[in-house]
Amino acid sequence: KNIVYQEIPTTAENMKQRFIAAYGTISPETLRNVRASAIERFQCCIDANEHHFEHLL
């Protein structure tokens, strides 16, 4: 977020390029952690029959 918004974006294309550049700085370990967390949250949602589940995390 800090990389993308370090300066005020000038165009939509400029913003897109900043996101692409920032994505390249994310480590594979961080991406694995995000994936694992998302899967855990999806499973909690399924287990709660799509009701509130945040308290189960």
N, CA, C and O atoms as CSV, one atom per row, in Angstrom:
chain,resi,resn,atom,element,x,y,z
A,1,LYS,N,N,0.836,-1.187,0.000
A,1,LYS,CA,C,0.000,0.000,0.000
A,1,LYS,C,C,0.879,1.248,0.000
A,1,LYS,O,O,0.615,2.197,-0.737
A,2,ASN,N,N,1.916,1.244,0.821
A,2,ASN,CA,C,2.806,2.404,0.872
A,2,ASN,C,C,3.533,2.616,-0.447
A,2,ASN,O,O,3.797,3.751,-0.842
A,3,ILE,N,N,3.856,1.522,-1.125
A,3,ILE,CA,C,4.547,1.638,-2.410
A,3,ILE,C,C,3.615,2.244,-3.454
A,3,ILE,O,O,4.015,3.138,-4.200
A,4,VAL,N,N,2.393,1.767,-3.509
A,4,VAL,CA,C,1.432,2.225,-4.520
A,4,VAL,C,C,1.065,3.687,-4.306
A,4,VAL,O,O,0.980,4.457,-5.263
A,5,TYR,N,N,0.849,4.068,-3.050
A,5,TYR,CA,C,0.370,5.424,-2.761
A,5,TYR,C,C,1.466,6.370,-2.281
A,5,TYR,O,O,1.177,7.412,-1.692
A,6,GLN,N,N,2.728,6.007,-2.532
A,6,GLN,CA,C,3.839,6.865,-2.121
A,6,GLN,C,C,3.706,8.261,-2.742
A,6,GLN,O,O,4.010,9.270,-2.105
A,7,GLU,N,N,3.250,8.295,-3.983
A,7,GLU,CA,C,2.953,9.552,-4.671
A,7,GLU,C,C,1.509,9.477,-5.170
A,7,GLU,O,O,0.967,8.386,-5.348
A,8,ILE,N,N,0.900,10.617,-5.391
A,8,ILE,CA,C,-0.478,10.648,-5.888
A,8,ILE,C,C,-0.499,10.119,-7.322
A,8,ILE,O,O,0.249,10.605,-8.170
A,9,PRO,N,N,-1.355,9.118,-7.603
A,9,PRO,CA,C,-1.448,8.587,-8.966
A,9,PRO,C,C,-1.940,9.655,-9.933
A,9,PRO,O,O,-2.777,10.488,-9.585
A,10,THR,N,N,-1.411,9.618,-11.150
A,10,THR,CA,C,-1.792,10.624,-12.143
A,10,THR,C,C,-2.850,10.116,-13.113
A,10,THR,O,O,-3.691,10.884,-13.580
A,11,THR,N,N,-2.808,8.818,-13.417
A,11,THR,CA,C,-3.777,8.223,-14.339
A,11,THR,C,C,-4.115,6.810,-13.868
A,11,THR,O,O,-3.466,6.267,-12.975
A,12,ALA,N,N,-5.128,6.235,-14.476
A,12,ALA,CA,C,-5.475,4.849,-14.159
A,12,ALA,C,C,-4.333,3.917,-14.556
A,12,ALA,O,O,-4.035,2.962,-13.839
A,13,GLU,N,N,-3.703,4.183,-15.680
A,13,GLU,CA,C,-2.571,3.362,-16.130
A,13,GLU,C,C,-1.402,3.478,-15.163
A,13,GLU,O,O,-0.733,2.487,-14.872
A,14,ASN,N,N,-1.157,4.682,-14.667
A,14,ASN,CA,C,-0.104,4.897,-13.680
A,14,ASN,C,C,-0.385,4.076,-12.422
A,14,ASN,O,O,0.518,3.451,-11.865
A,15,MET,N,N,-1.617,4.082,-11.990
A,15,MET,CA,C,-2.007,3.308,-10.808
A,15,MET,C,C,-1.809,1.815,-11.063
A,15,MET,O,O,-1.299,1.097,-10.202
A,16,LYS,N,N,-2.208,1.356,-12.235
A,16,LYS,CA,C,-2.051,-0.056,-12.591
A,16,LYS,C,C,-0.580,-0.453,-12.540
A,16,LYS,O,O,-0.243,-1.501,-11.989
A,17,GLN,N,N,0.289,0.358,-13.100
A,17,GLN,CA,C,1.720,0.056,-13.103
A,17,GLN,C,C,2.290,0.022,-11.688
A,17,GLN,O,O,3.180,-0.779,-11.400
A,18,ARG,N,N,1.801,0.863,-10.823
A,18,ARG,CA,C,2.258,0.853,-9.425
A,18,ARG,C,C,1.852,-0.433,-8.721
A,18,ARG,O,O,2.631,-1.003,-7.957
A,19,PHE,N,N,0.627,-0.890,-8.981
A,19,PHE,CA,C,0.183,-2.155,-8.390
A,19,PHE,C,C,1.048,-3.310,-8.881
A,19,PHE,O,O,1.444,-4.171,-8.096
A,20,ILE,N,N,1.336,-3.329,-10.168
A,20,ILE,CA,C,2.165,-4.390,-10.738
A,20,ILE,C,C,3.554,-4.369,-10.111
A,20,ILE,O,O,4.089,-5.418,-9.754
A,21,ALA,N,N,4.137,-3.190,-9.975
A,21,ALA,CA,C,5.465,-3.070,-9.367
A,21,ALA,C,C,5.439,-3.496,-7.904
A,21,ALA,O,O,6.354,-4.178,-7.441
A,22,ALA,N,N,4.410,-3.104,-7.182
A,22,ALA,CA,C,4.308,-3.454,-5.764
A,22,ALA,C,C,4.114,-4.954,-5.593
A,22,ALA,O,O,4.665,-5.548,-4.666
A,23,TYR,N,N,3.342,-5.567,-6.470
A,23,TYR,CA,C,3.104,-7.007,-6.386
A,23,TYR,C,C,4.419,-7.774,-6.464
A,23,TYR,O,O,4.593,-8.793,-5.795
A,24,GLY,N,N,5.333,-7.283,-7.278
A,24,GLY,CA,C,6.630,-7.937,-7.434
A,24,GLY,C,C,7.482,-7.924,-6.181
A,24,GLY,O,O,8.462,-8.664,-6.098
A,25,THR,N,N,7.135,-7.104,-5.209
A,25,THR,CA,C,7.923,-7.032,-3.975
A,25,THR,C,C,7.390,-7.959,-2.884
A,25,THR,O,O,7.996,-8.066,-1.818
A,26,ILE,N,N,6.271,-8.629,-3.137
A,26,ILE,CA,C,5.678,-9.519,-2.137
A,26,ILE,C,C,6.397,-10.859,-2.188
A,26,ILE,O,O,6.536,-11.456,-3.256
A,27,SER,N,N,6.851,-11.328,-1.035
A,27,SER,CA,C,7.610,-12.577,-0.982
A,27,SER,C,C,6.698,-13.787,-1.190
A,27,SER,O,O,5.507,-13.729,-0.884
A,28,PRO,N,N,7.256,-14.875,-1.708
A,28,PRO,CA,C,6.476,-16.107,-1.855
A,28,PRO,C,C,5.907,-16.590,-0.516
A,28,PRO,O,O,4.801,-17.129,-0.475
A,29,GLU,N,N,6.644,-16.403,0.562
A,29,GLU,CA,C,6.158,-16.805,1.883
A,29,GLU,C,C,4.901,-16.024,2.266
A,29,GLU,O,O,3.946,-16.599,2.789
A,30,THR,N,N,4.901,-14.732,2.010
A,30,THR,CA,C,3.725,-13.911,2.307
A,30,THR,C,C,2.531,-14.374,1.485
A,30,THR,O,O,1.418,-14.457,2.005
A,31,LEU,N,N,2.746,-14.676,0.215
A,31,LEU,CA,C,1.656,-15.155,-0.635
A,31,LEU,C,C,1.113,-16.494,-0.133
A,31,LEU,O,O,-0.097,-16.718,-0.159
A,32,ARG,N,N,2.001,-17.388,0.327
A,32,ARG,CA,C,1.551,-18.666,0.895
A,32,ARG,C,C,0.707,-18.430,2.143
A,32,ARG,O,O,-0.323,-19.077,2.333
A,33,ASN,N,N,1.147,-17.497,2.997
A,33,ASN,CA,C,0.397,-17.195,4.221
A,33,ASN,C,C,-0.983,-16.621,3.907
A,33,ASN,O,O,-1.965,-16.971,4.561
A,34,VAL,N,N,-1.057,-15.749,2.919
A,34,VAL,CA,C,-2.339,-15.161,2.516
A,34,VAL,C,C,-3.269,-16.254,1.993
A,34,VAL,O,O,-4.455,-16.288,2.323
A,35,ARG,N,N,-2.717,-17.138,1.178
A,35,ARG,CA,C,-3.517,-18.242,0.625
A,35,ARG,C,C,-4.048,-19.134,1.745
A,35,ARG,O,O,-5.230,-19.476,1.757
A,36,ALA,N,N,-3.187,-19.509,2.679
A,36,ALA,CA,C,-3.603,-20.374,3.787
A,36,ALA,C,C,-4.676,-19.699,4.641
A,36,ALA,O,O,-5.633,-20.347,5.065
A,37,SER,N,N,-4.520,-18.416,4.889
A,37,SER,CA,C,-5.495,-17.669,5.679
A,37,SER,C,C,-6.840,-17.605,4.963
A,37,SER,O,O,-7.889,-17.762,5.587
A,38,ALA,N,N,-6.807,-17.374,3.657
A,38,ALA,CA,C,-8.050,-17.306,2.888
A,38,ALA,C,C,-8.770,-18.652,2.915
A,38,ALA,O,O,-9.987,-18.706,3.090
A,39,ILE,N,N,-8.022,-19.728,2.742
A,39,ILE,CA,C,-8.631,-21.063,2.771
A,39,ILE,C,C,-9.262,-21.322,4.132
A,39,ILE,O,O,-10.366,-21.863,4.210
A,40,GLU,N,N,-8.570,-20.941,5.206
A,40,GLU,CA,C,-9.115,-21.117,6.555
A,40,GLU,C,C,-10.417,-20.327,6.716
A,40,GLU,O,O,-11.387,-20.836,7.278
A,41,ARG,N,N,-10.438,-19.101,6.231
A,41,ARG,CA,C,-11.641,-18.270,6.338
A,41,ARG,C,C,-12.792,-18.844,5.503
A,41,ARG,O,O,-13.941,-18.851,5.945
A,42,PHE,N,N,-12.480,-19.320,4.304
A,42,PHE,CA,C,-13.521,-19.929,3.470
A,42,PHE,C,C,-14.115,-21.146,4.164
A,42,PHE,O,O,-15.331,-21.340,4.156
A,43,GLN,N,N,-13.255,-21.966,4.766
A,43,GLN,CA,C,-13.743,-23.163,5.448
A,43,GLN,C,C,-14.605,-22.789,6.649
A,43,GLN,O,O,-15.632,-23.422,6.890
A,44,CYS,N,N,-14.203,-21.769,7.403
A,44,CYS,CA,C,-15.018,-21.313,8.535
A,44,CYS,C,C,-16.386,-20.835,8.055
A,44,CYS,O,O,-17.398,-21.091,8.707
A,45,CYS,N,N,-16.418,-20.153,6.934
A,45,CYS,CA,C,-17.683,-19.675,6.369
A,45,CYS,C,C,-18.570,-20.856,5.989
A,45,CYS,O,O,-19.769,-20.854,6.267
A,46,ILE,N,N,-17.981,-21.857,5.356
A,46,ILE,CA,C,-18.733,-23.056,4.978
A,46,ILE,C,C,-19.254,-23.758,6.221
A,46,ILE,O,O,-20.424,-24.135,6.283
A,47,ASP,N,N,-18.372,-23.936,7.229
A,47,ASP,CA,C,-18.759,-24.624,8.464
A,47,ASP,C,C,-19.872,-23.891,9.206
A,47,ASP,O,O,-20.676,-24.516,9.898
A,48,ALA,N,N,-19.919,-22.567,9.063
A,48,ALA,CA,C,-20.939,-21.758,9.740
A,48,ALA,C,C,-22.185,-21.592,8.869
A,48,ALA,O,O,-23.034,-20.745,9.147
A,49,ASN,N,N,-22.287,-22.397,7.822
A,49,ASN,CA,C,-23.425,-22.318,6.895
A,49,ASN,C,C,-23.616,-20.908,6.352
A,49,ASN,O,O,-24.741,-20.428,6.212
A,50,GLU,N,N,-22.510,-20.260,6.053
A,50,GLU,CA,C,-22.477,-18.925,5.457
A,50,GLU,C,C,-23.020,-17.839,6.375
A,50,GLU,O,O,-23.403,-16.767,5.906
A,51,HIS,N,N,-23.057,-18.104,7.684
A,51,HIS,CA,C,-23.453,-17.094,8.657
A,51,HIS,C,C,-22.198,-16.447,9.232
A,51,HIS,O,O,-21.096,-16.685,8.738
A,52,HIS,N,N,-22.358,-15.637,10.264
A,52,HIS,CA,C,-21.209,-14.986,10.893
A,52,HIS,C,C,-20.234,-16.041,11.394
A,52,HIS,O,O,-20.629,-17.013,12.037
A,53,PHE,N,N,-18.963,-15.839,11.093
A,53,PHE,CA,C,-17.971,-16.827,11.488
A,53,PHE,C,C,-16.687,-16.211,12.050
A,53,PHE,O,O,-15.789,-16.938,12.474
A,54,GLU,N,N,-16.594,-14.875,12.055
A,54,GLU,CA,C,-15.365,-14.224,12.492
A,54,GLU,C,C,-14.968,-14.640,13.902
A,54,GLU,O,O,-13.779,-14.733,14.211
A,55,HIS,N,N,-15.949,-14.889,14.754
A,55,HIS,CA,C,-15.654,-15.280,16.136
A,55,HIS,C,C,-15.034,-16.675,16.211
A,55,HIS,O,O,-14.505,-17.057,17.255
A,56,LEU,N,N,-15.093,-17.436,15.125
A,56,LEU,CA,C,-14.518,-18.777,15.096
A,56,LEU,C,C,-13.040,-18.769,14.733
A,56,LEU,O,O,-12.354,-19.779,14.888
A,57,LEU,N,N,-12.559,-17.656,14.259
A,57,LEU,CA,C,-11.156,-17.578,13.833
A,57,LEU,C,C,-10.216,-17.426,15.002
A,57,LEU,O,O,-9.002,-17.346,14.813
